[in-house]
């Protein structure tokens, strides 16, 4: 059974950006209505004013060092930033139970990969890391950090190493200059009563320096990207919005979500 018809609700952008708490309240309202079949599958689309949000798995040492407020939320994943220049989508969909969460995430990734491709940016998935990624060069072909030729990256070899304390050369926002893997779109969801909440954030043209104050998604050895930076030109939310809607509709309405398979072990009876 394919997902039912999908409607899009544009909640607010630019000067009308939606405060995170207000959007969260709206999500819960739509979630309750979708569970009760009082509305159809709905995707809320919006921009937020600058805000850090932390999923359930966020560690203390991944939060801002300067005590900047963080909103703790009930989605999966770790800490991230939302703000101007970032398109945020909250698809609230009813899925067959038991819900296949991974398949839902893969569908969101697919729609965003197609969107990026339409703008001329090649992206992909990275094993073990949700979201949509621009792949960097192989390690041996990357420019050496700080002008030094080092055979190791302290972010990988030292568990206590904090890239935020070592200047711009390790900043997540500069990952493109270092030709490292960098995340163009983050995904963090929650499923309650068989209905999805939360969703994705797609970096169109934000100031990615906001990510430098945290360990984005808890990943120390990669960074963040934006469509504008990758293309070397300005790109607006207004340009990207209809393209994201078209690909989300195509992927989600034509998907055939199936219940997650549950392995049943058969134990031999012993006399």
C-alpha positions as CSV (number, residue, x, y, z in Angstrom):
1,X,0.0,0.0,0.0
2,X,1.5,3.3,-1.0
3,X,1.6,6.3,1.3
4,X,-1.6,8.3,1.0
5,X,-1.9,11.7,-0.7
6,X,0.7,14.1,0.7
7,X,-0.1,17.8,1.5
8,X,2.5,20.5,2.1
9,X,2.0,23.3,4.6
10,X,4.4,26.3,4.3
11,X,4.5,27.6,7.8
12,X,6.8,30.6,7.5
13,X,10.1,31.8,6.0
14,X,12.4,34.8,6.2
15,X,10.8,37.5,8.4
16,X,8.0,35.0,9.2
17,X,10.4,32.2,10.3
18,X,8.7,30.0,12.9
19,X,10.1,29.8,16.5
20,X,11.1,26.2,17.3
21,X,8.7,25.7,20.1
22,X,5.7,26.9,18.1
23,X,6.6,24.5,15.3
24,X,7.0,21.6,17.7
25,X,3.5,22.4,19.1
26,X,2.2,22.5,15.5
27,X,3.8,19.1,14.8
28,X,2.1,17.5,17.8
29,X,-1.2,19.0,16.8
30,X,-0.9,17.6,13.2
31,X,0.5,14.3,14.6
32,X,-2.7,13.8,16.8
33,X,-4.9,14.6,13.9
34,X,-3.1,12.2,11.5
35,X,-3.2,9.4,14.1
36,X,-7.0,9.9,14.4
37,X,-7.3,10.1,10.6
38,X,-8.7,13.6,10.8
39,X,-6.1,14.8,8.2
40,X,-4.0,13.3,5.5
41,X,-0.2,12.9,5.5
42,X,1.3,16.3,5.9
43,X,4.7,17.9,5.5
44,X,5.3,21.1,7.3
45,X,8.0,23.3,5.6
46,X,9.6,26.3,7.3
47,X,12.6,28.2,8.4
48,X,13.5,28.7,12.1
49,X,15.2,31.6,13.8
50,X,18.7,30.5,15.1
51,X,18.4,27.6,17.6
52,X,20.3,24.6,18.7
53,X,18.3,21.4,19.3
54,X,19.6,18.2,20.9
55,X,18.2,14.7,20.2
56,X,18.1,12.0,22.8
57,X,21.7,10.7,22.2
58,X,23.5,14.0,22.6
59,X,26.5,13.9,24.9
60,X,27.3,16.8,27.2
61,X,30.7,17.4,25.5
62,X,28.9,18.0,22.1
63,X,27.0,21.0,23.4
64,X,28.1,24.7,23.0
65,X,31.1,25.5,25.2
66,X,29.8,29.0,26.0
67,X,26.5,27.9,27.6
68,X,24.4,28.9,24.6
69,X,20.8,27.6,25.3
70,X,19.9,24.2,23.7
71,X,16.4,22.8,23.3
72,X,16.3,19.1,24.2
73,X,13.8,17.3,21.9
74,X,12.3,13.8,21.6
75,X,13.7,12.9,18.2
76,X,16.6,10.6,17.5
77,X,20.1,11.7,16.6
78,X,22.3,14.2,18.4
79,X,22.8,18.0,18.4
80,X,22.3,20.3,15.5
81,X,21.5,23.9,14.5
82,X,18.5,25.3,12.7
83,X,18.3,28.9,11.4
84,X,18.0,31.3,8.4
85,X,19.0,29.9,5.1
86,X,18.1,26.3,6.1
87,X,15.0,24.6,4.8
88,X,13.4,22.5,7.5
89,X,10.8,19.8,6.8
90,X,8.6,17.9,9.2
91,X,6.8,15.0,7.3
92,X,4.0,13.7,9.5
93,X,3.1,10.4,7.9
94,X,1.1,7.3,9.0
95,X,3.2,4.2,8.4
96,X,2.3,0.5,8.6
97,X,3.2,-1.2,11.9
98,X,5.6,-2.4,13.0
99,X,7.2,0.7,11.6
100,X,10.4,0.4,9.5
101,X,12.2,3.6,10.7
102,X,15.3,3.0,8.6
103,X,13.2,2.7,5.4
104,X,11.5,6.0,6.2
105,X,14.9,7.8,6.7
106,X,16.1,6.3,3.4
107,X,13.1,7.8,1.6
108,X,13.7,11.3,3.0
109,X,17.4,11.0,2.1
110,X,16.5,9.9,-1.5
111,X,14.2,13.0,-2.0
112,X,17.0,15.3,-0.8
113,X,19.7,13.6,-2.9
114,X,17.5,14.1,-6.0
115,X,16.9,17.7,-5.0
116,X,20.7,18.4,-4.7
117,X,21.3,16.6,-8.0
118,X,18.8,18.9,-9.8
119,X,20.9,21.9,-8.6
120,X,24.1,20.2,-9.8
121,X,25.5,19.0,-6.5
122,X,26.3,15.3,-6.3
123,X,25.5,13.8,-2.9
124,X,25.2,10.3,-1.3
125,X,24.7,8.4,1.8
126,X,27.5,7.5,4.2
127,X,27.4,4.1,5.9
128,X,26.5,4.5,9.6
129,X,25.8,8.3,9.3
130,X,22.3,9.4,8.4
131,X,21.6,12.4,6.2
132,X,22.8,13.5,2.8
133,X,26.6,14.0,2.2
134,X,28.9,15.6,-0.2
135,X,31.9,13.3,-0.3
136,X,35.4,14.7,0.2
137,X,38.7,13.6,-1.3
138,X,40.5,10.5,-0.1
139,X,42.6,11.3,2.9
140,X,45.9,11.1,1.1
141,X,44.8,13.8,-1.4
142,X,43.5,16.3,1.1
143,X,45.5,19.5,1.9
144,X,47.5,19.1,5.1
145,X,46.0,21.0,8.1
146,X,47.9,24.1,9.2
147,X,50.4,23.7,6.4
148,X,52.0,20.7,8.2
149,X,52.3,17.3,6.6
150,X,50.9,14.9,9.2
151,X,50.2,11.3,9.0
152,X,47.3,11.4,11.4
153,X,44.2,13.4,12.2
154,X,44.0,14.1,16.0
155,X,40.2,14.1,15.7
156,X,40.4,10.4,14.9
157,X,43.3,9.4,17.3
158,X,42.5,11.4,20.4
159,X,39.2,10.9,22.1
160,X,39.8,14.1,24.2
161,X,40.5,16.3,21.2
162,X,37.9,19.0,20.8
163,X,38.1,20.6,17.3
164,X,36.3,23.8,18.6
165,X,39.4,24.7,20.7
166,X,41.8,24.6,17.8
167,X,40.7,27.5,15.6
168,X,39.2,27.6,12.1
169,X,41.4,24.8,10.6
170,X,39.2,22.2,12.3
171,X,35.9,24.1,12.1
172,X,33.0,22.1,10.6
173,X,32.1,25.0,8.4
174,X,35.5,24.8,6.7
175,X,35.2,21.1,5.8
176,X,34.8,22.0,2.1
177,X,38.1,23.9,2.1
178,X,39.7,20.8,3.7
179,X,37.9,18.7,1.1
180,X,36.4,16.4,3.7
181,X,33.1,14.7,3.8
182,X,30.4,17.3,4.7
183,X,26.8,17.0,5.5
184,X,24.3,18.9,3.3
185,X,21.1,17.7,5.0
186,X,20.6,16.3,8.5
187,X,17.7,13.9,9.4
188,X,16.3,13.1,12.8
189,X,12.9,11.6,13.4
190,X,10.6,10.2,15.9
191,X,7.8,7.7,15.4
192,X,4.9,7.6,17.9
193,X,1.7,5.5,17.4
194,X,2.9,4.6,13.9
195,X,3.0,8.3,12.9
196,X,6.3,10.1,12.1
197,X,7.5,13.4,13.5
198,X,10.4,15.7,13.1
199,X,12.3,15.2,9.8
200,X,15.1,17.0,7.9
201,X,17.1,20.2,7.6
202,X,18.5,21.1,4.2
203,X,21.3,23.7,4.1
204,X,20.5,26.0,1.3
205,X,22.5,29.2,2.1
206,X,22.9,29.4,5.9
207,X,25.8,30.9,7.8
208,X,27.4,27.5,8.6
209,X,29.7,29.1,11.2
210,X,26.8,28.4,13.7
211,X,27.8,24.8,13.5
212,X,31.3,25.6,14.7
213,X,30.0,26.1,18.3
214,X,28.9,22.4,18.6
215,X,29.9,19.0,17.5
216,X,27.3,18.7,14.7
217,X,25.5,15.3,15.0
218,X,28.3,14.2,17.3
219,X,30.7,13.8,14.3
220,X,34.2,15.2,14.8
221,X,35.9,14.2,11.6
222,X,33.6,15.7,9.1
223,X,31.7,19.0,8.6
224,X,28.8,20.7,7.0
225,X,28.0,22.0,3.6
226,X,25.4,24.2,1.9
227,X,24.1,24.4,-1.7
228,X,25.4,27.9,-2.0
229,X,28.9,27.0,-0.9
230,X,29.1,23.9,-3.1
231,X,27.9,25.8,-6.2
232,X,29.8,29.0,-5.5
233,X,26.7,31.1,-6.0
234,X,23.7,32.3,-4.1
235,X,20.8,30.0,-3.9
236,X,17.5,30.9,-2.1
237,X,15.0,29.0,-0.1
238,X,12.4,30.2,-2.6
239,X,14.3,28.5,-5.4
240,X,14.7,25.2,-3.5
241,X,11.2,24.9,-2.0
242,X,9.2,23.7,-5.0
243,X,12.0,21.3,-6.0
244,X,12.1,19.7,-2.5
245,X,8.3,19.5,-2.6
246,X,8.3,17.8,-6.0
247,X,10.8,15.2,-5.0
248,X,9.3,14.5,-1.6
249,X,5.9,14.0,-3.2
250,X,7.4,11.7,-5.9
251,X,9.3,9.6,-3.4
252,X,6.7,9.4,-0.6
253,X,3.5,9.1,-2.6
254,X,5.0,6.4,-4.8
255,X,6.7,4.5,-2.0
256,X,5.1,1.3,-0.8
257,X,6.0,1.2,2.9
258,X,6.0,-2.3,4.3
259,X,5.9,-3.3,8.0
260,X,9.3,-4.0,9.5
261,X,10.1,-7.7,9.4
262,X,10.4,-9.3,12.7
263,X,12.7,-12.3,13.0
264,X,11.0,-15.1,14.9
265,X,13.4,-17.7,16.3
266,X,12.0,-21.2,16.7
267,X,13.3,-23.0,19.6
268,X,13.3,-26.8,19.5
269,X,11.3,-28.3,22.3
270,X,13.3,-30.6,24.6
271,X,11.8,-33.5,26.4
